Every structure is written in structure tokens, then in C-alpha cells.
Amino acid sequence: MSTTFEVYITPKSIIPSYESVLSLSNHYLAETLRCHNIVQSFSIDVEVRKVKTNETANFDKLNSVRWLTDEYAWFYVSGHAGGCDAYCNGVEESDYDRWNHEFETSEISRKIEPYMRECLTSGFYWSFRRSAGQPPIIDLSYGLVAAAFAELTNGFIFSDDGAWDYAMLPATSRQFLQNYFNPSYPVLEQAEWARRCIEIIKNSDKT
């Protein structure tokens, strides 16, 4: 089983560089850990890999976050197992059936429907997939990478497969970060899971 965050951007946004995404992702990670009194330092990094072979491909972190159709980005935490694979997907005509249903059934989506529809006209979105069995630092980090992408492109984050509490989505990066891995946030469906992950990360700091 895997879960996925999707990030949709505003049409006129400048595509950020790998370097700027990593800088903001690591800032979010440090701030989140600090809020939980975790002093251990972690660093999110990225590779570009070939889809068929998983071999690493050449890329420049100063360039914008674009990769070929036969490649994906692999975000990981240096010195730790696991990671999340990120893909760039086109917005297809059939996708609008899904979103029309979302606008009909979700109060949050309905309130920001014009903004969301504008983002859909960009023609693509990024997806960040976390497979089952990842270490808690990856469980935490991949959502922060998605938040960095959303913040740098004035976009929104969405998931309907359990990556995070569906009742809190869609969200801008700032809205997302208010409750992401915040077990004390009111009516948070995944509070207990987040609490367990935080405790494991905190305990690893003591080993």
C-alpha cells in the first residue's frame, strides 16, 4: 500500500529549482522537529532516477524541477533508509470528473473552487508517493517536500488516499503545515499515528 500527496500549481508560477525546494523542505523539517523538541539534525536530499532501471540520472540542482517522462525524482533523508518518489503528471480531461465530484461533495473544495480550477489549467501536477513500511522520518518528510512545492508555486496540496486527514484537504502549504504532524490539532484523524512517528524519531535521537 502507498499514499500520495498531489500538488497543483497556479498557471503563471515560476517552476522552482531543486535547490530552492530542498532549502525550504529542510527549513520546514527543522521547524517541525524543533516544535517537538527534537534536536537531531536531518537533511532532505534528492536524486533523479530512471523509471525502468532506478539508475541515477545526471541533473543540476540549480535547474528547475523538471525531469524527462522516463525519469522520476527520489527525495530521501541523508543517512536513512527509504524515500519518496515524485512524478510529474498531466491533467487529463477525465480528471475533471474526479474534481467535479470533489466540488460537489467537499465543502473545503467548494469554497475555493475558482482557485482550484485555475490551478488545474496549468495542465500538470506533481505527485509524491510514499510506499508502506517507510521509516517515520520519511513519513514526515515527504509531506514537507510537497508543502515546499506548493509554497513555491502558490499551489495547493491534495490527497484522497489517506496520506493525510482528508477533512483537512485541499490546503495551501501554510494551512497544511498548521496541522501536519501536529497531534494536538483539534479533530485530527491521524493524530495517534503522527504521535507514534514523532516518538520514534525522538527516541532515535537518544541512540
C-alpha positions in Angstrom: 0.0 0.0 0.0 1.2 3.5 -0.8 -0.1 7.0 -0.2 0.3 10.1 -2.3 0.3 13.9 -2.0 -0.6 15.8 -5.1 0.5 19.4 -5.7 -1.3 21.6 -8.2 0.2 25.0 -9.1 -1.1 28.3 -10.3 -0.6 28.7 -14.1 1.9 31.6 -14.1 4.1 30.3 -11.3 7.8 30.0 -11.9 9.0 26.4 -11.6 11.4 26.4 -8.6 14.8 24.9 -8.6 15.7 21.7 -6.9 17.9 23.8 -4.6 15.1 26.1 -3.5 12.8 23.1 -2.9 15.4 21.4 -0.8 16.2 24.6 1.2 12.5 25.2 2.0 11.8 21.5 2.7 14.7 21.3 5.2 13.5 24.5 6.8 10.1 23.0 7.3 11.7 19.8 8.7 13.9 21.6 11.1 10.9 23.8 12.3 8.6 20.7 12.7 11.3 18.8 14.7 12.0 21.9 16.9 8.3 22.1 17.8 8.6 18.6 19.1 11.8 19.2 21.0 13.8 17.0 18.6 17.4 18.3 18.3 18.8 15.7 16.0 19.7 17.2 12.6 18.2 15.6 9.4 18.8 16.6 5.8 16.4 16.0 2.9 18.1 15.5 -0.5 17.1 14.4 -4.0 18.2 12.3 -6.9 16.7 11.9 -10.4 16.3 8.3 -11.4 15.3 6.3 -14.5 11.8 4.7 -14.2 12.8 1.4 -15.7 16.1 0.8 -14.1 16.1 3.1 -11.0 19.6 4.2 -12.1 20.5 7.8 -11.2 20.5 10.3 -13.9 22.6 13.5 -14.3 20.9 16.7 -13.2 21.8 20.1 -11.8 20.2 21.2 -8.5 20.3 24.8 -9.7 17.9 23.9 -12.6 14.1 23.9 -12.3 12.5 20.7 -11.0 11.8 19.1 -14.3 12.7 15.6 -15.4 12.1 13.5 -18.5 9.0 11.3 -18.9 11.1 8.2 -18.3 12.5 9.7 -15.0 11.3 10.5 -11.5 12.7 12.4 -8.6 13.7 10.5 -5.4 13.5 12.5 -2.2 15.2 11.0 0.7 16.8 11.8 4.1 20.6 11.5 4.0 21.9 8.6 6.0 18.5 7.0 6.4 16.7 4.2 4.5 13.7 4.9 2.3 12.4 7.9 0.4 9.5 9.1 -1.7 9.3 9.0 -5.5 7.9 12.1 -7.2 6.3 12.3 -10.7 5.0 15.0 -13.0 1.6 14.1 -14.3 -0.6 15.7 -17.0 -4.1 16.9 -16.1 -6.3 14.9 -18.4 -9.9 15.6 -19.5 -11.0 12.6 -17.5 -9.6 14.1 -14.3 -12.3 16.7 -14.3 -14.9 14.1 -13.4 -13.0 13.5 -10.2 -12.7 17.2 -9.5 -16.4 17.9 -10.3 -17.3 15.2 -7.8 -14.9 16.8 -5.3 -16.5 20.3 -5.7 -20.0 18.7 -5.2 -19.1 16.8 -2.1 -16.4 18.7 -0.3 -17.1 22.0 1.5 -13.5 23.0 1.5 -13.1 22.4 -2.2 -16.3 24.2 -2.9 -15.2 27.3 -1.1 -12.0 27.6 -3.2 -13.3 26.1 -6.4 -12.3 29.1 -8.7 -8.8 29.0 -7.4 -8.6 25.2 -7.7 -9.9 25.3 -11.3 -7.3 27.9 -12.1 -4.6 25.6 -10.9 -6.0 22.8 -13.0 -5.5 24.9 -16.1 -1.7 24.7 -15.6 -2.0 21.3 -17.3 0.1 19.3 -14.9 0.7 18.4 -11.2 3.3 16.8 -9.1 2.7 13.6 -7.1 4.7 12.4 -4.1 4.3 8.8 -3.3 5.3 7.1 -0.1 5.2 3.3 -0.1 4.3 1.3 3.0 6.9 0.4 5.6 8.9 3.6 5.4 10.7 4.9 8.5 8.9 7.7 10.4 11.4 10.4 9.2 10.2 9.7 5.7 6.6 9.6 6.7 7.1 13.1 8.0 9.4 14.4 5.3 7.5 13.6 2.1 4.6 15.8 3.1 7.0 18.7 3.9 8.5 18.3 0.4 5.0 18.6 -1.1 4.4 21.6 1.1 7.6 23.2 -0.2 6.5 22.7 -3.8 3.1 24.2 -3.1 4.5 27.2 -1.3 7.0 28.0 -4.1 4.3 27.8 -6.8 1.3 29.3 -4.9 -0.4 25.9 -5.3 -2.4 23.6 -3.2 -1.9 20.1 -1.7 -4.4 17.3 -2.0 -4.8 13.6 -1.2 -7.8 11.3 -1.1 -5.9 8.1 -0.4 -5.0 8.6 3.3 -1.7 10.4 3.0 -3.2 12.9 5.5 -6.6 13.7 7.0 -8.9 14.1 4.1 -11.1 16.6 6.1 -8.1 19.0 6.1 -7.6 19.0 2.3 -7.2 20.6 -0.1 -4.9 23.2 1.6 -2.3 25.7 0.8 1.1 25.0 2.2 0.5 27.3 5.2 -2.8 25.7 6.0 -1.3 22.3 5.6 1.6 23.0 8.0 -0.7 24.1 10.7 -2.0 20.6 11.3 0.6 18.3 9.6 2.1 16.1 12.2 0.5 18.2 14.9 -1.1 15.7 17.2 -2.6 18.5 19.3 -4.6 19.9 16.4 -8.3 19.6 17.1 -10.2 16.7 15.4 -7.2 15.4 13.6 -8.0 11.9 12.3 -4.3 10.8 12.1 -3.2 12.3 15.4 -2.3 9.0 17.0 -0.3 7.8 14.1 1.6 11.1 13.9 2.3 10.9 17.6 3.8 7.5 17.3 6.0 8.6 14.4 7.2 11.6 16.4 8.1 9.4 19.4 10.1 7.0 17.2 12.0 9.9 15.7 12.6 11.4 19.1 13.8 8.2 20.5 16.2 7.7 17.6 17.8 11.0 18.7 18.8 9.3 22.0 20.5 6.3 20.5 
